[in-house]
Amino acid sequence: MASGIRSEDIPAFEAFLDLSQQIGSDMLKTQGAGGNTSFKRGDVMWVKASGTWLAHAGARDIMVPLTVASLVEALQQRDPRAEKATDFIVSDLNASGLRPSIEASFHAVLPQAVVAHYHCVNAIALSVLAEREKLIAERLATLPDLTWVTIPYRRPGTPLAREIASVAASRPDILVLNNHGIIVTGETVEEVSERIARVTSALCVKERPAAPANPAALKALAEGSDFHAAEDAESHKTALSPASIAYATGGSLYPDHVIFLGTEIGVLGPSETAKDYCQTRRAQHRAIPKMLLAPGLGVLLANELTDGGRVMARCLAEVVARIPEEAAVVYLGPEQEHELTHWEAEQYRQALDRKASQRA
């Protein structure tokens, strides 16, 4: 429980933490440190801390209190302090000592009391399609009582917050973020929870079937290398369908794809081992990807991959399995990849992920 919550708001805040934990514990909604939630009372907003996992809400103190008005003003004035938002922390109430989510500024500009942003694999699979506007509109038309908007891709942080600020006054119930995820808003936790359930159903995409992985073959392919077979069975789906392989290796689909798995997914040739693949790459002075696909067999992950990286491998498997075969896809461009990989805020989040993995 965060300090500074008024006694009359404690039940609502506890419900907020429970909802946050539920979102974070559902692999199809968010993965690892992805996603963030916020709870406003007056001019104070509690938002998830950078690098923490929504799945740990309630069990750990992961919420950071900020002053809303001053953060919104900083964003409007293009004050660089709005990016990290650390200058707007209510220090006396920040028992965790952590810094706020890199997306705190967009939570502040949305006027609703409760905001849930998460990396729903169905929303991502739809939002990377060339025909996303049409397809999303058709699905959300089944929820006529809810208002919604789509947001063009912008780097998380202040660029995305400024884009959201341009529509915040209309108080949308749902915001679909292209190549990123979804935001669901409301005035109460119960309202947001109910909307999440309905939106999840409306955006549900049928998963492409795939053959089972071959653990014995993968173990042999990994022998003598710094790779191992993915321990999570569902993560292998990326390599078990030609269409999934094509979409996973065609480019970067969303921010956490870039941040945790890098800008390239490797593919082993017929009978090529991970050791052979790595030797060839080193001889060519090329970086070695963190994830290798053995077509028809399964996925190998770098031993150095963190807990956050491993769950992102699962996320990628779920996303590409929901992209229809032969559908046109909009990938992130080289400039968008560069701004993600050279961004201090994400380097901080990755540092926390490495520390957490080492402790585990």
N, C-alpha and C positions, 0 to 999 in steps of 0.2 A: 504494500500500500504506500503510495506517495504521500509525503508530508504536505500539509497545507490545504488539504481537502476539507471543506466545511462539513460538519457532522451531518447536515441534511442532504449533502451530495454523496456521502459515502456509498449508499446502496447503488446509485447510478454509476459511480466510478468503479465499483467492484464488478458490476455487470459489463462495463466497458473493458475491463481487464480480461474478463472471461471471454468476451467476444473476440478480443485480440488474440487470446490464446487459441481459440477455436480456428480462426483464420490461419494462424501460423502452424497449426498442427495438421492442416489439410494440404497435402502435397500438390493437389490440383489448383489450390488457391494461391499459395505462396511457398517459397522455398528458402530455407536458411535465414539469412539476414535481409532478404528481400521484403518489400512491403512495409507500410507504416500506418499507424492509426493515431488519431488525436481526439482530445476531449476538452471542450472550452467551458469555462465558467467566468463570466465577467470578462476582464481583460487578461486573464491567465489561460494559457493553453498548455496542456500536457501532451507531448508528442513523443513517439518512440525514439530512443537514443540511437545514434549511428552505430552500425555494426552489431547491434543486439538482435535477437530473434524474437519475433512475435510469439512463437511457441512457448517462450519462457515468461510471458506476461503473468503476473500474479505470483509466480514462484520466485521471481527476481524483480528488483526495482529497476525497470528499464525505461521509465517515462521521465522526460525532462520538462520542467515548467518554463514557459517563455511569456513575455508580455506581447500581446497580439498587436495592439495599435502601433507601437514603436517599430515592430518588425515589418508591418504592412507599409508604414511610412518610408522605411528604409528601402523597401522593394520599389515603391513608387518613385523615389528619388534616385534610383539606381545607385544607391549607396552599396559599395562592395561588402559591407558588413552583413548584408542580408543573405549572402551565400552560405557562410558557416552558421550564422545566427547565434553564435556564442555570446555576443555582446548583449543579447536580449534575454539571457537566462535569468530567472529569479533565483539568485544564488542561495538565499536563505532556505529555499524549498528544494534545492537540487541535491538531495541526499546521495544520489548515485555518483555525482561528480563527473558524469559522462557529458558528451556534447550532443546536441540534437541531431536528428536525422537530416541528411542533406536535402530532404524535400520539405523541411519544416515551413519554408516560406509559402508554399502553395496551400498547406493546411491553414495558414494564417489568413490568406486572402479569401478562402471559402468561408462564408458567414455562418454556415450550419454548425450546430453544437458538437456533432459527432461526425467524424470523417474517417472512412476506411479505404486505404489504397493498398491493393495487393496485385500480385502477378499471376492472375488467373490464366491457366494454360489455354482455355477455350477462347478467352478474350484476345490473348496474344495471337493464337492461330488465325483468328478472323482478322485481326488488325494488321497483319503483315501481308494480306492479300491485295492485289491490285484493285479488286472489286469490293474492297472492304466497306465503303460507304453504303453501297446498295445492300450488301448482305447483312450488315449490322442493323440497318434501318428496317429490313424485313423482320428480323428477329425481335427487335425492341418494339416493333409495332404491336406485339402481343401484350405489351404492358402500357396501355393507353393512359393510365392514370399517373405515370411517371414521366418526368421530363428528362431529356438526355441530350448530350452533345458529344461530338468527336473532337479530339485535340490533335493537331498535327505533331509529328515527332519533334521534340526539342530535348536538348541535354537536360537530364535531371538537375535540380537546383534552381537557380534564379531564371534561366531561360524558359524552363517549363512553367515556373510560377507566374512569370509575366504573361505567358500565353493563357494560363488558366484565369488570371486576373481579368482578362478581357471579357470573360463570360460569367464571372462570379456573381455579378449583380443580378443575373437572371435566376440564380439559385438552382442550378440543375441538380436533379436527384442522382443522375448517373453521368460520369464522364469516362468515355472510352479513349484511352491514350494510345495512339498508333504506335506500333512496334514497342510496346511497353507494358500495358496492363489496364487496370480499371480503377475508378474511384466511385464509391457509393457514399452518399451523404444523408443526413437526417437530423432531426432535432432531439431524438431520443435513441438510446442504444437499441431498444426494441424495434423501432422503426427501421434503423439501418440493418439490423439482423434479418428482419422480414424481407427487406428489399434485396439483400444479398442472396437469399434463397431463391427469390423469384428471378433475379437477373441471371443467376447461375443456371437455372433451368432453361431460360430463354436463349442463352448463348451456347448451350451444350452442343458440341460437335462430335459426330461419330468418329471413333478411333479406327484407323486402318489396321486390319488384322496382320499379324506377323508370326512367322514360325518361331519355335523356341530357340534359345541360345544353346551353344555347345560348350559347356564349362571345361571339359577335358581338352578340347582343341585350343581353347583360349589359354589355358594353363601352359600348354606346350608352346604357344606362340609368345608368351610372356617370359619364358625361361631365359635367364641370363641378362635380363633387361631391367630397367627402372620402372617397369609397368606391371600392373596386375589386372586381373579380370574384375570388372565392376562387381561389387558385392551385392548391390541392389538388383534383383532380377529384372525389374521393369526398365532399368537404365539401358539394357541391351537392345531395346526396340529400335534405337537409332540405326543400328547396323543390320537389322533383319528384314528390311524392305528397301528395294532400289529407290523408291520415291523418297523415303525418309533419309537415305544416304545423300541423295541429290540435294534435298533442301538443307540438310545440316552442313554440307560442305560448300554450298553455293554462296555463302556470305554470312554476315552477322545479322541476326534477326531482331535482337533486343538488347538493352544495356547490360544486363547481368550475363548474357551469353558472352559478350566481349570481356567483361571485367574478370570473370572467374574461369572461363575456358579459353580465353584468348581469341585472336582473329582468324585462326585456322584450326580445322579439325583434320587430322591425318587419316589416310586410308591405306591399309596394307594391301600389297599386291598378292596375287595367287601364290600361296605357299611361303610368302615373305614373313619372317618373324619380326617381332618388335626390335630385337637386337640388330638385325640386318637393316631395318628401316632407319634406326637411329644412327648407325654407322654411315649410311649413305648421306643422311642429312648433315652430319658433322663434316664429312668430306667436302660437301658443297658449301660449307660455312653458313648453313641455314638453321634457324631455330627449330627446336623439337616441340611439336604441339603437346598439349597436356592430355589430349584424348585421341585415341586411335580406334578406327573402325575396322573390324575384320568382317567384310561383307558375308552375310549369311551365317556368321558364327557368333558375333557379339562385340562388346566394347571393352577396350583396355584403357585404364586410367593411369596417369603418372603417379608414382608413389608419393611424390611431393605435393600432390593435390590436397587441399585442405578439406575440412568437413563441408564448408560452404561450397567449394568446387564440386564435391561429390554430389550434393543435392542438386546443383545446377546441371550436372550431367543427366540426372533424372528429369529435370524440367525440360531440357532440350528434347529428350526422347518423347515426352508427352506432347510437346508443341508440334514437332514435325510429324508425329503420327496422326495429327488432326488436320494437317494441310492436305486438301484434296489433290490427288494425282493430276499432274499436268497443269495445275493452277499457277497463274503468274504471281510472283512474290516480289515485294518491295523490301530490299535489304538496306541496312545502314551503309552509308558511303564511307570512303577512306577518311574524310575529314571528321565525320561523326565518330568513327572508331578512334581516331587520334585524340580527340578531345576527351574521350572517356578514359583512355589508357594513360593520359598525361595529366590527370585531374587529381589534385592533392586530396580532395575529399574522399575519392574512391581509394586512393593509396592508404589513407587512414583506416577506412573500413576493412581493407584487405589485411592490414597489420593486426587489427583486432581479431580477424578470422584466424590468422596464423597462430596468434597467442592462444586462442580458445582451442584450436586443434592440438597444440603442443600440450596443453593441460590435460586434454582428453587422453 
